[in-house]
Amino acid sequence: MLGITDLWLFVAAGLLLNITPGPDMAYIMGRSAQLGARAGAVAALGITAGCFVHIAAAALGLSAILSTSAEAFFILKLVGAVYLVWVGISLLRNAGVSDAAASNGRAAISLRGIFLQGFLTNALNPKVALFFLAFLPQFISAGAPSKALAFVVLGLIFCATGTIVCLMVAWFTARASAALSAGSVVRTWMERALGSLFVLLGIRLAFLQRSL
């Protein structure tokens, strides 16, 4: 159907890739730990929206330009790295806040802002674009009647399974965080670790090579 092959293998591989730690997972866990399951769910939906950008770009051939143009890759990589570091610093600044400060933080950070941050975290990551360009075509036969349509269908399946995984991560992180007292040393260090991870991921992205 549509020239898609080994769909079960694609779903299984996609699930394994979805649970692999990275900027998306770090952002969802950070927002869930600090602001609760609702914020984590919105962050997960923002990540999914970012994936749609990469699916459309790959289907239209724009990701191929990114993989062959050193200048385009460098610019997107630099913007994405700076953004990840900025988000990581923001998470670090809000780690271990008091109950009153946490309430003010919830009021200051809108769900729309959380969604946008999640969207940009994914959309500005060139590694995701290269992943879609390299991974999805492996499950499309050479004789597919419409390769672009098959690509989009596989992308939507990947996003659907990924969203489920991300929502589960948001719920679990929020529950685990709620089990800890707001001012506990454990929670403070957990939030600091998530912020530090985001900064490290940004630095790692800055040194990413196109061959990856």
CYANA upper distance limits for C-alpha pairs under 8 A (distance plus 0.5 A):
  2 LEU  CA    144 ALA  CA      6.51
  2 LEU  CA    145 PRO  CA      6.95
  2 LEU  CA    146 SER  CA      7.30
  2 LEU  CA    147 LYS  CA      8.35
  2 LEU  CA    149 LEU  CA      7.99
  2 LEU  CA    150 ALA  CA      6.17
  3 GLY  CA    140 ILE  CA      6.12
  3 GLY  CA    141 SER  CA      5.71
  3 GLY  CA    142 ALA  CA      8.30
  3 GLY  CA    143 GLY  CA      7.22
  3 GLY  CA    144 ALA  CA      4.58
  3 GLY  CA    145 PRO  CA      7.19
  3 GLY  CA    146 SER  CA      8.21
  3 GLY  CA    147 LYS  CA      8.02
  3 GLY  CA    150 ALA  CA      7.19
  4 ILE  CA    139 PHE  CA      6.21
  4 ILE  CA    140 ILE  CA      5.19
  4 ILE  CA    141 SER  CA      6.72
  4 ILE  CA    144 ALA  CA      7.92
  4 ILE  CA    150 ALA  CA      6.81
  5 THR  CA    139 PHE  CA      5.53
  5 THR  CA    140 ILE  CA      6.35
  5 THR  CA    141 SER  CA      6.93
  6 ASP  CA     10 PHE  CA      6.84
  6 ASP  CA    139 PHE  CA      6.92
  7 LEU  CA     11 VAL  CA      6.75
  7 LEU  CA    139 PHE  CA      7.79
  8 TRP  CA     12 ALA  CA      6.70
  9 LEU  CA     13 ALA  CA      6.50
 10 PHE  CA     14 GLY  CA      6.41
 10 PHE  CA    139 PHE  CA      7.51
 11 VAL  CA     15 LEU  CA      6.67
 11 VAL  CA    157 ILE  CA      8.15
 11 VAL  CA    158 PHE  CA      7.59
 11 VAL  CA    161 THR  CA      8.27
 12 ALA  CA     16 LEU  CA      6.95
 13 ALA  CA     17 LEU  CA      6.71
 14 GLY  CA     18 ASN  CA      6.50
 14 GLY  CA    158 PHE  CA      6.57
 14 GLY  CA    161 THR  CA      8.03
 14 GLY  CA    162 GLY  CA      8.15
 15 LEU  CA     19 ILE  CA      7.02
 15 LEU  CA    161 THR  CA      7.13
 15 LEU  CA    162 GLY  CA      7.40
 15 LEU  CA    165 VAL  CA      8.32
 16 LEU  CA     20 THR  CA      7.15
 18 ASN  CA    161 THR  CA      8.40
 18 ASN  CA    162 GLY  CA      5.98
 18 ASN  CA    165 VAL  CA      7.39
 18 ASN  CA    166 CYS  CA      8.47
 19 ILE  CA     25 MET  CA      8.42
 19 ILE  CA    165 VAL  CA      7.59
 20 THR  CA     25 MET  CA      8.48
 21 PRO  CA     25 MET  CA      6.27
 21 PRO  CA     26 ALA  CA      7.62
 22 GLY  CA     26 ALA  CA      6.61
 22 GLY  CA    201 LEU  CA      7.81
 23 PRO  CA     27 TYR  CA      6.57
 23 PRO  CA     84 LEU  CA      8.07
 23 PRO  CA    121 THR  CA      7.53
 23 PRO  CA    122 ASN  CA      8.26
 23 PRO  CA    198 PHE  CA      6.80
 23 PRO  CA    201 LEU  CA      6.95
 24 ASP  CA     28 ILE  CA      6.84
 24 ASP  CA     44 ALA  CA      8.47
 24 ASP  CA     47 ILE  CA      7.03
 24 ASP  CA    118 GLY  CA      7.81
 24 ASP  CA    121 THR  CA      7.20
 24 ASP  CA    122 ASN  CA      7.00
 25 MET  CA     29 MET  CA      6.62
 25 MET  CA    166 CYS  CA      7.73
 25 MET  CA    169 VAL  CA      8.44
 26 ALA  CA     30 GLY  CA      6.49
 26 ALA  CA    194 LEU  CA      6.72
 26 ALA  CA    197 LEU  CA      7.69
 26 ALA  CA    198 PHE  CA      7.00
 27 TYR  CA     31 ARG  CA      6.71
 27 TYR  CA     43 ALA  CA      7.82
 27 TYR  CA    118 GLY  CA      7.56
 27 TYR  CA    198 PHE  CA      8.05
 28 ILE  CA     32 SER  CA      6.54
 28 ILE  CA     40 GLY  CA      5.72
 28 ILE  CA     41 ALA  CA      8.14
 28 ILE  CA     43 ALA  CA      6.09
 28 ILE  CA     44 ALA  CA      6.55
 28 ILE  CA    118 GLY  CA      8.34
 28 ILE  CA    166 CYS  CA      7.81
 28 ILE  CA    169 VAL  CA      8.01
 28 ILE  CA    170 ALA  CA      6.57
 29 MET  CA     33 ALA  CA      6.44
 29 MET  CA     40 GLY  CA      7.34
 29 MET  CA    169 VAL  CA      7.47
 29 MET  CA    170 ALA  CA      6.53
 29 MET  CA    173 THR  CA      6.46
 29 MET  CA    174 ALA  CA      8.42
 29 MET  CA    194 LEU  CA      8.05
 30 GLY  CA     34 GLN  CA      6.71
 30 GLY  CA     40 GLY  CA      8.40
 30 GLY  CA     91 LEU  CA      7.48
 30 GLY  CA    191 GLU  CA      7.11
 30 GLY  CA    194 LEU  CA      6.51
 30 GLY  CA    195 GLY  CA      7.80
 31 ARG  CA     35 LEU  CA      6.06
 31 ARG  CA     36 GLY  CA      7.47
 31 ARG  CA     39 ALA  CA      6.52
 31 ARG  CA     40 GLY  CA      5.76
 31 ARG  CA     43 ALA  CA      7.67
 31 ARG  CA    114 ILE  CA      8.49
 32 SER  CA     36 GLY  CA      5.04
 32 SER  CA     37 ALA  CA      5.68
 32 SER  CA     38 ARG  CA      7.97
 32 SER  CA     39 ALA  CA      6.44
 32 SER  CA     40 GLY  CA      4.71
 32 SER  CA     41 ALA  CA      8.29
 32 SER  CA    170 ALA  CA      5.95
 32 SER  CA    171 TRP  CA      7.90
 32 SER  CA    173 THR  CA      6.42
 32 SER  CA    174 ALA  CA      5.42
 32 SER  CA    177 SER  CA      8.50
 33 ALA  CA     37 ALA  CA      8.46
 33 ALA  CA    173 THR  CA      6.40
 33 ALA  CA    174 ALA  CA      5.68
 33 ALA  CA    176 ALA  CA      8.42
 33 ALA  CA    177 SER  CA      5.80
 33 ALA  CA    178 ALA  CA      8.31
 33 ALA  CA    191 GLU  CA      7.61
 34 GLN  CA     94 ASN  CA      8.45
 34 GLN  CA     95 ALA  CA      8.18
 34 GLN  CA    102 ALA  CA      8.21
 34 GLN  CA    177 SER  CA      8.37
 34 GLN  CA    191 GLU  CA      8.03
 35 LEU  CA     39 ALA  CA      6.34
 35 LEU  CA     40 GLY  CA      7.99
 35 LEU  CA    102 ALA  CA      8.30
 35 LEU  CA    106 ARG  CA      6.82
 35 LEU  CA    174 ALA  CA      8.48
 36 GLY  CA     40 GLY  CA      6.86
 36 GLY  CA    174 ALA  CA      5.59
 36 GLY  CA    178 ALA  CA      8.47
 37 ALA  CA     41 ALA  CA      6.53
 37 ALA  CA    170 ALA  CA      6.13
 37 ALA  CA    171 TRP  CA      5.67
 37 ALA  CA    173 THR  CA      8.16
 37 ALA  CA    174 ALA  CA      5.55
 37 ALA  CA    175 ARG  CA      8.18
 38 ARG  CA     42 VAL  CA      6.81
 39 ALA  CA     43 ALA  CA      6.64
 39 ALA  CA    111 LEU  CA      7.00
 39 ALA  CA    114 ILE  CA      7.51
 40 GLY  CA     44 ALA  CA      6.69
 40 GLY  CA    167 LEU  CA      7.88
 40 GLY  CA    170 ALA  CA      5.31
 40 GLY  CA    171 TRP  CA      7.86
 40 GLY  CA    174 ALA  CA      8.20
 41 ALA  CA     45 LEU  CA      6.82
 41 ALA  CA    166 CYS  CA      8.13
 41 ALA  CA    167 LEU  CA      6.00
 41 ALA  CA    170 ALA  CA      6.43
 41 ALA  CA    171 TRP  CA      8.16
 42 VAL  CA     46 GLY  CA      6.72
 42 VAL  CA    111 LEU  CA      7.15
 42 VAL  CA    114 ILE  CA      7.19
 42 VAL  CA    115 PHE  CA      6.03
 43 ALA  CA     47 ILE  CA      6.81
 43 ALA  CA    114 ILE  CA      6.19
 43 ALA  CA    115 PHE  CA      5.60
 43 ALA  CA    117 GLN  CA      7.99
 43 ALA  CA    118 GLY  CA      5.58
 43 ALA  CA    119 PHE  CA      8.39
 44 ALA  CA     48 THR  CA      6.85
 44 ALA  CA    115 PHE  CA      8.36
 44 ALA  CA    118 GLY  CA      7.43
 44 ALA  CA    163 THR  CA      6.97
 44 ALA  CA    166 CYS  CA      6.09
 44 ALA  CA    167 LEU  CA      6.73
 44 ALA  CA    170 ALA  CA      8.08
 45 LEU  CA     49 ALA  CA      6.74
 45 LEU  CA    115 PHE  CA      7.31
 45 LEU  CA    118 GLY  CA      8.13
 45 LEU  CA    163 THR  CA      7.41
 46 GLY  CA     50 GLY  CA      6.85
 46 GLY  CA    114 ILE  CA      8.11
 46 GLY  CA    115 PHE  CA      4.94
 46 GLY  CA    116 LEU  CA      6.71
 46 GLY  CA    117 GLN  CA      7.74
 46 GLY  CA    118 GLY  CA      5.00
 46 GLY  CA    119 PHE  CA      4.83
 47 ILE  CA     51 CYS  CA      6.97
 47 ILE  CA    115 PHE  CA      8.26
 47 ILE  CA    118 GLY  CA      5.34
 47 ILE  CA    119 PHE  CA      5.41
 47 ILE  CA    120 LEU  CA      8.33
 47 ILE  CA    121 THR  CA      7.59
 47 ILE  CA    122 ASN  CA      6.12
 47 ILE  CA    123 ALA  CA      8.50
 48 THR  CA     52 PHE  CA      7.11
 48 THR  CA    119 PHE  CA      7.80
 48 THR  CA    159 CYS  CA      6.59
 48 THR  CA    162 GLY  CA      8.13
 48 THR  CA    163 THR  CA      6.85
 49 ALA  CA     53 VAL  CA      7.46
 49 ALA  CA    119 PHE  CA      6.34
 50 GLY  CA     54 HIS  CA      7.41
 50 GLY  CA    118 GLY  CA      8.03
 50 GLY  CA    119 PHE  CA      5.06
 50 GLY  CA    120 LEU  CA      7.13
 50 GLY  CA    121 THR  CA      8.17
 50 GLY  CA    122 ASN  CA      5.56
 50 GLY  CA    123 ALA  CA      5.06
 51 CYS  CA     55 ILE  CA      6.75
 51 CYS  CA    122 ASN  CA      7.09
 51 CYS  CA    123 ALA  CA      7.17
 51 CYS  CA    128 VAL  CA      8.47
 51 CYS  CA    159 CYS  CA      7.34
 52 PHE  CA     56 ALA  CA      6.65
 52 PHE  CA    155 GLY  CA      8.30
 52 PHE  CA    156 LEU  CA      8.37
 52 PHE  CA    159 CYS  CA      8.34
 53 VAL  CA     57 ALA  CA      6.57
 53 VAL  CA    123 ALA  CA      6.97
 54 HIS  CA     58 ALA  CA      6.46
 54 HIS  CA     63 SER  CA      8.08
 54 HIS  CA    123 ALA  CA      7.39
 54 HIS  CA    128 VAL  CA      7.68
 54 HIS  CA    129 ALA  CA      5.86
 54 HIS  CA    132 PHE  CA      7.59
 55 ILE  CA     59 ALA  CA      6.57
 55 ILE  CA    129 ALA  CA      8.45
 55 ILE  CA    132 PHE  CA      7.43
 55 ILE  CA    151 PHE  CA      8.17
 55 ILE  CA    152 VAL  CA      6.88
 55 ILE  CA    155 GLY  CA      6.36
 56 ALA  CA     60 LEU  CA      6.61
 56 ALA  CA    152 VAL  CA      7.82
 57 ALA  CA     61 GLY  CA      6.56
 57 ALA  CA     62 LEU  CA      5.35
 57 ALA  CA     63 SER  CA      6.11
 57 ALA  CA    129 ALA  CA      8.39
 58 ALA  CA     62 LEU  CA      6.22
 58 ALA  CA     63 SER  CA      5.34
 58 ALA  CA     64 ALA  CA      7.54
 58 ALA  CA    129 ALA  CA      7.66
 58 ALA  CA    132 PHE  CA      7.28
 58 ALA  CA    133 LEU  CA      6.33
 59 ALA  CA    148 ALA  CA      5.72
 59 ALA  CA    149 LEU  CA      8.43
 59 ALA  CA    151 PHE  CA      6.75
 59 ALA  CA    152 VAL  CA      7.20
 60 LEU  CA    148 ALA  CA      8.01
 61 GLY  CA     65 ILE  CA      7.54
 62 LEU  CA     66 LEU  CA      7.16
 63 SER  CA     67 SER  CA      6.77
 63 SER  CA    129 ALA  CA      6.49
 63 SER  CA    130 LEU  CA      7.20
 63 SER  CA    133 LEU  CA      7.01
 64 ALA  CA     68 THR  CA      6.85
 64 ALA  CA    133 LEU  CA      7.70
 65 ILE  CA     69 SER  CA      6.26
 65 ILE  CA     72 ALA  CA      8.33
 66 LEU  CA     70 ALA  CA      8.00
 66 LEU  CA     72 ALA  CA      6.27
 66 LEU  CA     73 PHE  CA      5.86
 66 LEU  CA    126 PRO  CA      8.42
 66 LEU  CA    130 LEU  CA      8.39
 67 SER  CA     73 PHE  CA      7.42
 67 SER  CA    130 LEU  CA      7.20
 67 SER  CA    210 ARG  CA      6.94
 69 SER  CA     73 PHE  CA      6.69
 70 ALA  CA     74 PHE  CA      6.52
 70 ALA  CA    210 ARG  CA      8.37
 71 GLU  CA     75 ILE  CA      6.73
 72 ALA  CA     76 LEU  CA      6.77
 73 PHE  CA     77 LYS  CA      6.42
 73 PHE  CA    126 PRO  CA      7.47
 73 PHE  CA    210 ARG  CA      7.82
 74 PHE  CA     78 LEU  CA      6.50
 75 ILE  CA     79 VAL  CA      6.72
 76 LEU  CA     80 GLY  CA      6.50
 76 LEU  CA    124 LEU  CA      6.87
 76 LEU  CA    125 ASN  CA      7.80
 76 LEU  CA    126 PRO  CA      6.89
 77 LYS  CA     81 ALA  CA      6.52
 77 LYS  CA    124 LEU  CA      7.91
 77 LYS  CA    125 ASN  CA      7.17
 77 LYS  CA    126 PRO  CA      6.47
 77 LYS  CA    205 LEU  CA      7.13
 77 LYS  CA    206 ALA  CA      6.65
 77 LYS  CA    208 LEU  CA      8.16
 78 LEU  CA     82 VAL  CA      6.68
 78 LEU  CA    205 LEU  CA      8.48
 78 LEU  CA    206 ALA  CA      6.44
 79 VAL  CA     83 TYR  CA      6.67
 79 VAL  CA    124 LEU  CA      7.49
 80 GLY  CA     84 LEU  CA      6.68
 80 GLY  CA    121 THR  CA      7.76
 80 GLY  CA    124 LEU  CA      5.27
 80 GLY  CA    125 ASN  CA      6.01
 80 GLY  CA    126 PRO  CA      8.21
 80 GLY  CA    202 GLY  CA      7.81
 80 GLY  CA    205 LEU  CA      8.06
 81 ALA  CA     85 VAL  CA      6.78
 81 ALA  CA    125 ASN  CA      8.47
 81 ALA  CA    201 LEU  CA      8.26
 81 ALA  CA    202 GLY  CA      4.77
 81 ALA  CA    203 ILE  CA      6.76
 81 ALA  CA    204 ARG  CA      8.37
 81 ALA  CA    205 LEU  CA      6.04
 81 ALA  CA    206 ALA  CA      5.86
 82 VAL  CA     86 TRP  CA      6.66
 82 VAL  CA    202 GLY  CA      7.07
 83 TYR  CA     87 VAL  CA      6.75
 83 TYR  CA    121 THR  CA      7.89
 83 TYR  CA    202 GLY  CA      7.96
 84 LEU  CA     88 GLY  CA      6.62
 84 LEU  CA    121 THR  CA      7.28
 84 LEU  CA    198 PHE  CA      6.56
 84 LEU  CA    199 VAL  CA      6.80
 84 LEU  CA    201 LEU  CA      7.56
 84 LEU  CA    202 GLY  CA      5.29
 85 VAL  CA     89 ILE  CA      6.68
 85 VAL  CA    198 PHE  CA      6.78
 85 VAL  CA    199 VAL  CA      4.85
 85 VAL  CA    200 LEU  CA      8.02
 85 VAL  CA    201 LEU  CA      8.20
 85 VAL  CA    202 GLY  CA      5.60
 85 VAL  CA    203 ILE  CA      7.74
 86 TRP  CA     90 SER  CA      6.77
 86 TRP  CA    199 VAL  CA      8.04
 87 VAL  CA     91 LEU  CA      6.75
 87 VAL  CA    195 GLY  CA      8.21
 87 VAL  CA    198 PHE  CA      7.61
 87 VAL  CA    199 VAL  CA      8.23
 88 GLY  CA     92 LEU  CA      6.73
 88 GLY  CA    194 LEU  CA      8.10
 88 GLY  CA    195 GLY  CA      4.85
 88 GLY  CA    196 SER  CA      6.71
 88 GLY  CA    197 LEU  CA      7.78
 88 GLY  CA    198 PHE  CA      5.11
 88 GLY  CA    199 VAL  CA      5.41
 89 ILE  CA     93 ARG  CA      6.66
 89 ILE  CA    195 GLY  CA      6.79
 89 ILE  CA    196 SER  CA      8.15
 89 ILE  CA    199 VAL  CA      7.40
 90 SER  CA     94 ASN  CA      7.00
 90 SER  CA    195 GLY  CA      8.01
 91 LEU  CA     95 ALA  CA      6.78
 91 LEU  CA    191 GLU  CA      7.69
 91 LEU  CA    192 ARG  CA      7.82
 91 LEU  CA    194 LEU  CA      7.97
 91 LEU  CA    195 GLY  CA      5.38
 92 LEU  CA    191 GLU  CA      7.46
 92 LEU  CA    192 ARG  CA      5.80
 92 LEU  CA    194 LEU  CA      8.40
 92 LEU  CA    195 GLY  CA      5.39
 92 LEU  CA    196 SER  CA      7.54
 95 ALA  CA    188 THR  CA      6.08
 95 ALA  CA    189 TRP  CA      8.24
 95 ALA  CA    191 GLU  CA      5.74
 95 ALA  CA    192 ARG  CA      6.28
 96 GLY  CA    182 ALA  CA      7.79
 96 GLY  CA    183 GLY  CA      6.57
 96 GLY  CA    184 SER  CA      8.17
 96 GLY  CA    185 VAL  CA      8.30
 96 GLY  CA    187 ARG  CA      7.39
 96 GLY  CA    188 THR  CA      4.75
 96 GLY  CA    189 TRP  CA      8.20
 96 GLY  CA    191 GLU  CA      7.68
 97 VAL  CA    101 ALA  CA      6.30
 97 VAL  CA    102 ALA  CA      6.41
 97 VAL  CA    182 ALA  CA      8.13
 97 VAL  CA    183 GLY  CA      7.52
 97 VAL  CA    188 THR  CA      8.49
 98 SER  CA    102 ALA  CA      6.41
 98 SER  CA    182 ALA  CA      7.14
 98 SER  CA    183 GLY  CA      6.65
 99 ASP  CA    103 SER  CA      6.72
 99 ASP  CA    182 ALA  CA      6.92
 99 ASP  CA    183 GLY  CA      8.26
100 ALA  CA    104 ASN  CA      6.89
101 ALA  CA    105 GLY  CA      6.56
102 ALA  CA    106 ARG  CA      6.71
103 SER  CA    107 ALA  CA      6.89
104 ASN  CA    108 ALA  CA      6.60
105 GLY  CA    109 ILE  CA      6.55
106 ARG  CA    110 SER  CA      7.81
109 ILE  CA    113 GLY  CA      6.82
109 ILE  CA    114 ILE  CA      7.50
110 SER  CA    114 ILE  CA      6.89
111 LEU  CA    115 PHE  CA      6.60
112 ARG  CA    116 LEU  CA      6.66
113 GLY  CA    117 GLN  CA      6.64
114 ILE  CA    118 GLY  CA      6.72
115 PHE  CA    119 PHE  CA      6.62
116 LEU  CA    120 LEU  CA      6.64
117 GLN  CA    121 THR  CA      6.49
118 GLY  CA    122 ASN  CA      7.02
119 PHE  CA    123 ALA  CA      6.45
120 LEU  CA    124 LEU  CA      6.05
121 THR  CA    125 ASN  CA      7.15
122 ASN  CA    128 VAL  CA      7.76
123 ALA  CA    128 VAL  CA      8.40
125 ASN  CA    129 ALA  CA      7.61
126 PRO  CA    130 LEU  CA      6.83
127 LYS  CA    131 PHE  CA      6.54
127 LYS  CA    212 LEU  CA      7.83
128 VAL  CA    132 PHE  CA      6.85
129 ALA  CA    133 LEU  CA      6.84
130 LEU  CA    134 ALA  CA      6.61
130 LEU  CA    212 LEU  CA      8.35
131 PHE  CA    135 PHE  CA      6.20
132 PHE  CA    136 LEU  CA      6.15
132 PHE  CA    155 GLY  CA      8.41
133 LEU  CA    137 PRO  CA      7.46
134 ALA  CA    138 GLN  CA      7.94
135 PHE  CA    139 PHE  CA      8.39
136 LEU  CA    140 ILE  CA      7.72
136 LEU  CA    151 PHE  CA      7.10
136 LEU  CA    154 LEU  CA      7.33
136 LEU  CA    155 GLY  CA      7.96
137 PRO  CA    151 PHE  CA      7.59
140 ILE  CA    144 ALA  CA      7.23
140 ILE  CA    147 LYS  CA      7.47
140 ILE  CA    150 ALA  CA      7.27
140 ILE  CA    151 PHE  CA      7.93
144 ALA  CA    150 ALA  CA      8.18
146 SER  CA    150 ALA  CA      6.83
147 LYS  CA    151 PHE  CA      6.49
148 ALA  CA    152 VAL  CA      6.76
149 LEU  CA    153 VAL  CA      6.72
150 ALA  CA    154 LEU  CA      6.70
151 PHE  CA    155 GLY  CA      6.59
152 VAL  CA    156 LEU  CA      6.64
153 VAL  CA    157 ILE  CA      6.76
154 LEU  CA    158 PHE  CA      6.66
155 GLY  CA    159 CYS  CA      6.63
156 LEU  CA    160 ALA  CA      6.55
157 ILE  CA    161 THR  CA      6.82
158 PHE  CA    162 GLY  CA      6.46
159 CYS  CA    163 THR  CA      6.41
160 ALA  CA    164 ILE  CA      6.96
161 THR  CA    165 VAL  CA      6.87
162 GLY  CA    166 CYS  CA      6.59
163 THR  CA    167 LEU  CA      6.54
164 ILE  CA    168 MET  CA      6.78
165 VAL  CA    169 VAL  CA      6.76
166 CYS  CA    170 ALA  CA      6.65
167 LEU  CA    171 TRP  CA      6.71
168 MET  CA    172 PHE  CA      6.59
169 VAL  CA    173 THR  CA      6.43
170 ALA  CA    174 ALA  CA      6.57
171 TRP  CA    175 ARG  CA      6.70
172 PHE  CA    176 ALA  CA      6.61
173 THR  CA    177 SER  CA      6.49
174 ALA  CA    178 ALA  CA      6.51
175 ARG  CA    179 ALA  CA      6.77
176 ALA  CA    180 LEU  CA      7.47
177 SER  CA    187 ARG  CA      7.26
178 ALA  CA    182 ALA  CA      8.30
180 LEU  CA    184 SER  CA      7.17
180 LEU  CA    186 VAL  CA      8.01
180 LEU  CA    187 ARG  CA      6.85
181 SER  CA    187 ARG  CA      7.88
182 ALA  CA    187 ARG  CA      7.61
183 GLY  CA    187 ARG  CA      7.71
183 GLY  CA    188 THR  CA      7.55
184 SER  CA    188 THR  CA      6.81
185 VAL  CA    189 TRP  CA      6.66
186 VAL  CA    190 MET  CA      6.64
187 ARG  CA    191 GLU  CA      6.71
188 THR  CA    192 ARG  CA      6.70
189 TRP  CA    193 ALA  CA      6.43
190 MET  CA    194 LEU  CA      6.87
191 GLU  CA    195 GLY  CA      6.78
192 ARG  CA    196 SER  CA      6.54
193 ALA  CA    197 LEU  CA      6.52
194 LEU  CA    198 PHE  CA      6.83
195 GLY  CA    199 VAL  CA      6.95
196 SER  CA    200 LEU  CA      6.69
197 LEU  CA    201 LEU  CA      6.55
198 PHE  CA    202 GLY  CA      6.70
199 VAL  CA    203 ILE  CA      6.84
200 LEU  CA    204 ARG  CA      6.54
201 LEU  CA    205 LEU  CA      6.54
202 GLY  CA    206 ALA  CA      6.83
203 ILE  CA    207 PHE  CA      7.33
204 ARG  CA    208 LEU  CA      6.92
208 LEU  CA    212 LEU  CA      7.54
